[in-house]
């Protein structure tokens, strides 16, 4: 569905919206609205007559009831850390932003059932800390975990560095509470692992980017907190060697492999140059690197497993060098190098981003072919592919040539996307691995999505949001 031309809400309707949350939480001042209207990379800037900050599910329900009655479009927003523009209103200025950050209560932490019930505005790091306080682990981990929210994580079906062992956001939710487009509240907050009473409704809303309903709370899965953690920073010759190391790790370390991240030397150079306090973990430079983590609820034995894994990989010529973290601080420093990769690219000028996935064995072919294609399109550009090799998710970013004009380089965003995405499709991959569709990839979806699947998606949208008031012009 296209984003329709929407008339501005009348002063009377806006007054009724403001009355629901109170004047303090109905923001109309453009200066105070600014942080809600700009996507974090600056790609999208929107306008709104009002930002609403409800403090309860009842207020969200009242807002959507009025929106349905008045035909007012609503843009749900969490921590505003999304990277595809789904959480930012359009420039027309008729859409109301519904910020869920005041719904920030952790309603229950239940270690006996290994679950936690969080409202949508709970910051991810706060959820992680609440789990740790009862000796449990909530394993979703992202670079933006200090500001992204549980509702946003579920609405975008976030992935992160723990997806290899624990799955993505969809795998970590047992139940949801959702306010529908007409204001009704669906209470699906159950803790059951087995519930075969019909359709699995929660998965309609996870990954839907706020286009089918507004997630207000979720029951999340918790796991035993690791008693042992081993982290290694490994130098390798190629992505092929990384895949070989992954296979060996799964063979030798089994279910203890919880993170397996691939990084090119170029990325490490960027971090060392632009991030203060960082240092190269290895004595010499290597073309590629892997950050590998093993974790276990057992208190002993994991160090020996990691040592044996690295020793076997070295003997087979799979790796060139490695260092095993000797302290929690050193392990944190290794992870910091990985997490800084996306941020430091901005210091090198323009960067054209691709969040894609391909089958793990084909990652080396994809990286090589996409890099060649990017360099043919823009001679001198610097491909910087990195990411979650364990699940095939590659952030294939391309930095501008040294000294190039940033605006001219970024103007070729769609050209570069077309070249890279064609190779993704060739390798039976996905053009959106973990960031979603939003505005950025909406026009690309018809070319890569099965037509029957698209028709079903449109049917769901029309059924659950017949007036097209929930995040119009996003995804579809």
C-alpha positions in Angstrom: 0.0 0.0 0.0 1.3 3.4 -0.9 1.4 6.2 1.6 -1.7 8.2 0.7 -2.0 11.9 0.8 -3.3 12.6 4.2 -5.1 15.8 5.3 -3.7 17.5 8.4 -5.6 16.6 11.6 -7.8 19.4 12.7 -7.1 21.5 15.8 -10.0 19.8 17.5 -8.7 16.3 16.8 -5.2 17.2 18.0 -6.7 18.6 21.2 -8.5 15.3 21.8 -5.2 13.4 21.2 -3.4 15.7 23.7 -6.1 15.2 26.3 -5.4 11.5 26.3 -1.8 11.8 27.5 -1.9 15.2 29.0 -0.3 18.4 27.7 3.1 17.6 29.1 3.3 14.4 26.9 1.8 15.9 23.7 4.8 17.6 22.1 4.1 20.2 19.5 7.2 22.4 19.8 9.4 21.8 16.7 12.6 22.0 18.7 11.4 19.4 21.2 10.2 17.2 18.4 13.5 17.1 16.5 14.9 13.9 18.1 11.8 12.0 17.1 11.9 13.1 13.4 15.4 12.3 12.2 16.7 8.8 11.4 20.0 8.2 13.2 22.0 8.2 9.9 20.3 11.3 8.7 18.8 9.6 5.7 15.2 10.5 6.6 13.7 13.7 8.1 10.0 13.9 8.8 7.4 16.3 10.1 4.5 15.8 12.6 1.9 18.0 14.2 2.3 16.2 17.5 4.4 13.6 19.3 2.4 11.6 21.8 4.0 9.9 24.7 1.5 7.6 26.4 2.2 6.2 29.8 -0.1 3.2 29.7 -1.6 0.6 27.4 -5.0 2.1 28.0 -3.7 5.4 26.6 -2.3 3.7 23.6 -5.7 2.1 23.0 -7.5 5.4 23.3 -5.1 7.0 20.9 -5.6 4.3 18.2 -9.4 4.4 18.8 -9.4 8.1 18.0 -6.9 7.6 15.1 -9.3 5.1 13.6 -12.3 7.3 14.1 -10.6 10.4 12.7 -8.5 8.7 10.0 -5.3 10.0 11.5 -2.1 8.1 10.5 0.1 7.0 13.4 3.9 6.2 13.3 4.9 4.0 16.3 8.4 4.7 17.6 10.7 3.1 20.2 14.3 4.2 20.7 14.6 5.7 17.2 17.6 3.6 16.4 16.2 1.9 13.3 18.2 2.0 10.1 15.6 1.8 7.3 13.4 4.8 8.2 10.4 2.8 9.5 10.1 4.8 12.7 10.2 8.3 11.1 7.1 10.1 9.7 6.9 11.3 6.2 7.6 14.9 5.2 3.9 15.6 4.6 3.4 16.4 8.2 0.1 14.7 8.8 1.3 11.7 10.7 1.4 11.6 14.5 4.4 10.0 16.1 3.5 7.6 18.9 6.6 7.3 21.1 6.4 4.3 23.4 9.4 5.1 25.6 7.2 5.9 28.7 5.9 2.3 28.6 9.1 1.2 30.3 8.1 -1.1 33.1 9.5 -4.6 33.6 6.2 -6.1 34.7 7.7 -9.4 35.9 10.9 -11.4 36.0 10.2 -15.1 36.6 13.3 -17.2 36.8 11.3 -20.3 37.6 9.8 -20.2 34.2 12.8 -18.5 32.6 10.7 -15.6 31.3 10.5 -11.9 31.7 7.5 -9.6 30.8 8.6 -6.2 29.5 6.8 -3.2 28.2 7.7 -2.0 24.7 9.7 1.0 25.9 12.1 -0.9 28.1 15.6 -0.3 26.9 17.3 -3.5 25.8 20.3 -3.1 28.2 17.8 -2.6 31.1 16.2 -5.9 30.1 19.6 -7.6 30.0 20.4 -6.2 33.4 17.1 -7.4 34.9 17.7 -10.9 33.7 21.3 -10.9 35.1 19.9 -9.8 38.5 18.1 -13.1 38.8 21.1 -15.1 37.4 19.6 -15.4 33.9 20.6 -14.3 30.4 18.5 -12.4 27.9 20.7 -13.0 24.9 19.6 -10.3 22.4 22.7 -8.1 21.9 23.1 -5.1 19.5 25.4 -2.2 19.1 22.5 0.1 20.1 21.5 -1.8 23.2 21.9 1.2 25.4 19.1 3.1 23.6 17.0 0.7 21.5 13.8 -0.7 23.0 12.2 -4.1 23.3 9.2 -3.0 21.2 11.5 -1.7 18.4 13.6 -4.9 18.6 10.4 -7.0 18.1 8.9 -4.8 15.5 12.0 -5.0 13.4 12.8 -8.7 14.3 16.3 -7.6 15.4 19.2 -10.1 15.1 22.5 -9.1 16.7 25.6 -11.0 17.7 23.9 -13.7 19.7 21.6 -14.9 16.9 23.9 -17.9 16.1 23.2 -19.6 19.4 19.9 -18.1 20.6 18.1 -17.0 17.5 16.7 -13.6 16.5 14.1 -11.5 18.3 11.2 -13.7 17.0 12.8 -16.7 18.6 13.0 -14.9 21.9 9.4 -14.0 22.3 6.7 -16.3 23.8 3.8 -13.9 23.9 2.8 -10.3 23.0 0.3 -7.6 24.0 -0.7 -5.6 21.0 -3.0 -2.7 20.4 -4.8 -3.0 17.0 -5.6 -0.3 14.5 -9.1 0.0 15.9 -8.0 0.4 19.5 -8.7 -3.1 20.6 -6.1 -4.8 22.8 -5.0 -8.3 22.1 -3.6 -9.9 25.3 -1.4 -12.8 24.1 1.0 -12.5 27.1 1.5 -16.2 27.8 4.5 -18.1 28.9 3.7 -21.3 27.1 6.3 -23.0 24.9 3.5 -25.2 23.5 0.3 -23.6 22.4 -1.4 -25.2 19.4 -4.7 -23.4 19.7 -4.8 -22.1 16.1 -2.7 -19.5 14.3 0.4 -18.1 15.9 -0.7 -14.5 16.0 2.3 -13.1 17.6 4.4 -13.7 14.6 2.1 -11.5 12.5 3.3 -8.5 14.5 7.0 -9.4 15.1 8.9 -7.9 12.1 5.9 -6.0 10.8 7.5 -2.6 11.7 4.3 -1.2 13.3 2.2 -1.6 10.2 -0.2 -4.2 11.6 -0.5 -3.2 15.3 1.4 -1.6 18.1 3.3 -3.9 20.4 3.0 -2.7 24.0 4.5 -5.6 25.9 6.1 -9.0 25.5 6.9 -12.2 27.4 10.6 -12.9 26.6 12.6 -16.1 27.0 15.5 -16.2 29.4 18.4 -18.6 29.5 20.9 -19.9 32.0 23.5 -17.3 32.6 26.9 -18.4 31.3 29.4 -19.3 34.1 32.2 -19.5 31.7 33.0 -17.3 28.7 36.0 -17.6 26.4 36.7 -14.9 23.7 39.3 -15.1 21.0 40.4 -12.7 18.3 41.7 -14.6 15.3 43.7 -13.5 12.2 42.9 -15.4 9.0 43.6 -15.2 5.3 40.2 -15.1 3.8 36.4 -15.6 4.3 36.9 -19.2 3.1 39.2 -19.7 6.1 36.5 -18.2 8.3 33.9 -20.7 7.1 36.4 -23.5 7.7 37.0 -22.2 11.2 33.2 -22.0 11.9 32.8 -25.6 10.8 35.7 -26.7 13.0 34.2 -24.7 15.9 30.8 -26.3 15.6 32.5 -29.7 15.4 34.8 -29.2 18.4 32.8 -26.9 20.6 29.3 -27.9 19.7 26.5 -25.7 21.3 29.0 -23.5 23.1 29.7 -21.3 20.1 27.6 -18.2 20.9 29.2 -15.6 18.6 31.2 -15.7 15.4 31.9 -12.4 13.7 33.8 -11.7 10.5 35.8 -8.5 10.0 38.2 -7.2 7.2 41.5 -5.6 7.9 40.2 -2.3 6.5 37.6 -2.2 9.2 40.1 -2.7 11.9 42.3 0.0 10.5 39.3 2.4 10.6 38.6 1.6 14.2 42.2 1.9 15.3 42.5 5.3 13.5 39.2 6.8 14.7 38.3 5.2 18.0 40.4 6.4 20.9 41.8 3.8 23.3 41.7 0.9 20.9 44.7 -1.3 20.0 45.5 -4.1 17.5 45.0 -7.4 19.4 47.5 -9.3 17.2 51.2 -8.6 16.6 50.9 -8.5 12.8 48.2 -7.5 10.3 46.0 -10.1 8.6 43.6 -9.7 5.7 40.6 -10.9 7.7 39.7 -11.5 11.4 37.2 -13.5 13.3 35.8 -12.7 16.8 34.7 -16.0 18.3 33.0 -16.5 21.7 32.2 -19.7 23.5 30.0 -19.7 26.6 28.7 -22.4 28.9 26.6 -22.7 32.1 29.4 -25.1 33.3 32.1 -23.5 35.4 35.0 -25.4 34.0 36.3 -27.0 30.8 35.6 -24.2 28.4 39.1 -22.7 28.3 40.5 -26.1 27.3 37.9 -26.4 24.5 38.9 -23.0 23.1 42.6 -23.8 23.3 42.1 -27.1 21.6 40.0 -25.5 18.9 42.6 -22.8 18.2 45.4 -25.3 18.3 43.7 -27.6 15.8 42.8 -24.6 13.5 46.5 -23.5 13.6 47.8 -27.0 12.8 45.4 -27.3 9.8 46.4 -23.9 8.5 42.9 -22.5 8.9 44.1 -19.6 11.0 47.3 -17.5 11.0 47.3 -16.2 14.5 45.1 -15.8 17.5 44.9 -14.3 21.0 42.7 -15.6 23.7 41.3 -13.0 26.1 42.9 -13.3 29.6 40.4 -11.1 31.3 36.8 -9.7 31.0 38.3 -6.3 30.1 40.3 -7.8 27.3 37.3 -9.7 26.0 35.3 -6.4 26.2 38.0 -4.7 24.2 37.8 -7.4 21.5 34.0 -6.9 21.3 34.4 -3.1 21.2 36.5 -3.4 18.0 33.6 -5.3 16.3 30.9 -3.0 17.6 32.7 0.2 16.5 32.9 -0.9 12.8 29.6 0.7 11.7 30.2 3.9 13.6 33.8 4.7 12.4 32.9 4.4 8.7 31.3 7.9 8.9 34.7 9.3 9.7 35.9 8.1 6.3 33.2 9.9 4.4 30.1 8.5 2.8 29.2 4.8 3.3 26.5 2.9 1.3 25.0 0.2 3.5 23.7 -3.2 2.7 22.2 -5.5 5.4 22.0 -8.8 3.6 22.2 -12.5 4.2 23.2 -15.5 2.1 23.7 -19.2 2.9 26.8 -19.5 5.1 28.8 -21.6 2.7 28.3 -19.0 0.0 29.5 -16.0 2.0 33.0 -16.1 0.6 31.7 -16.2 -3.0 29.3 -13.4 -2.3 31.9 -11.1 -0.7 34.3 -11.6 -3.5 31.8 -11.1 -6.3 30.1 -8.1 -4.6 33.4 -6.4 -3.9 34.5 -6.7 -7.5 31.1 -5.4 -8.7 31.3 -2.4 -6.3 34.8 -1.5 -7.4 33.8 -1.7 -11.1 30.8 0.6 -10.4 32.8 3.1 -8.4 36.5 2.8 -9.0 38.5 3.4 -5.8 35.6 2.7 -3.5 36.4 0.6 -0.4 34.1 -2.4 0.3 33.9 -3.2 4.0 31.9 -6.4 4.5 31.6 -7.5 8.1 29.1 -9.2 10.4 27.5 -12.3 11.7 29.1 -15.0 9.7 27.5 -17.7 11.9 24.1 -17.0 10.4 25.1 -15.7 7.0 24.3 -12.0 7.8 26.8 -9.7 6.1 26.8 -5.9 6.5 28.2 -5.2 3.0 29.1 -1.6 3.4 31.0 0.4 0.8 33.0 3.4 1.9 33.7 6.2 -0.6 37.0 6.5 -2.4 39.6 8.5 -0.5 39.2 12.2 -1.3 35.9 11.7 -3.2 32.9 14.1 -2.9 30.6 12.5 -0.3 27.4 13.8 -1.9 28.3 12.6 -5.3 29.2 9.2 -3.9 26.0 8.8 -1.8 23.9 9.9 -4.9 24.8 6.5 -6.3 23.2 4.7 -3.4 20.5 3.1 -5.5 22.9 2.1 -8.3 25.1 0.4 -5.7 22.1 -1.3 -4.1 21.0 -2.7 -7.4 24.4 -4.2 -8.2 24.9 -5.7 -4.7 21.3 -7.0 -4.3 21.4 -8.7 -7.7 24.3 -10.8 -6.4 22.4 -11.4 -3.2 19.5 -12.8 -5.2 21.8 -14.9 -7.3 23.1 -16.6 -4.2 19.5 -17.2 -2.9 19.9 -14.6 -0.1 17.8 -11.8 1.4 18.1 -8.1 0.8 17.2 -7.4 4.5 18.7 -9.7 7.1 17.9 -7.9 10.3 17.2 -4.2 9.8 13.8 -4.5 8.1 12.2 -2.8 5.1 10.8 0.6 6.3 11.2 3.3 3.7 14.6 2.4 2.5 13.9 -0.9 0.9 10.1 -0.6 0.3 10.5 -0.1 -3.5 12.9 -3.0 -3.8 10.6 -5.6 -2.2 8.4 -6.4 -5.2 11.5 -7.4 -7.3 12.7 -9.9 -4.7 9.6 -11.2 -2.8 7.5 -14.0 -4.1 4.3 -12.5 -5.6 2.0 -14.8 -3.6 3.8 -13.8 -0.4 3.4 -10.1 -1.3 -0.3 -10.6 -2.0 -0.7 -12.3 1.4 1.1 -9.5 3.1 -1.2 -6.9 1.5 -4.3 -9.0 2.5 -3.1 -9.0 6.1 -2.5 -5.2 6.0 -6.0 -4.6 4.6 -7.6 -6.9 7.2 -5.8 -5.6 10.3 -5.6 -2.0 9.2 -8.3 -1.3 6.7 -8.0 2.5 7.0 -4.2 2.3 6.4 -3.5 4.4 9.5 -0.6 2.3 11.0 2.7 3.5 9.6 1.5 4.0 6.1 4.0 3.8 3.3 6.3 1.5 5.2 7.1 -2.1 4.2 4.3 -2.2 1.6 
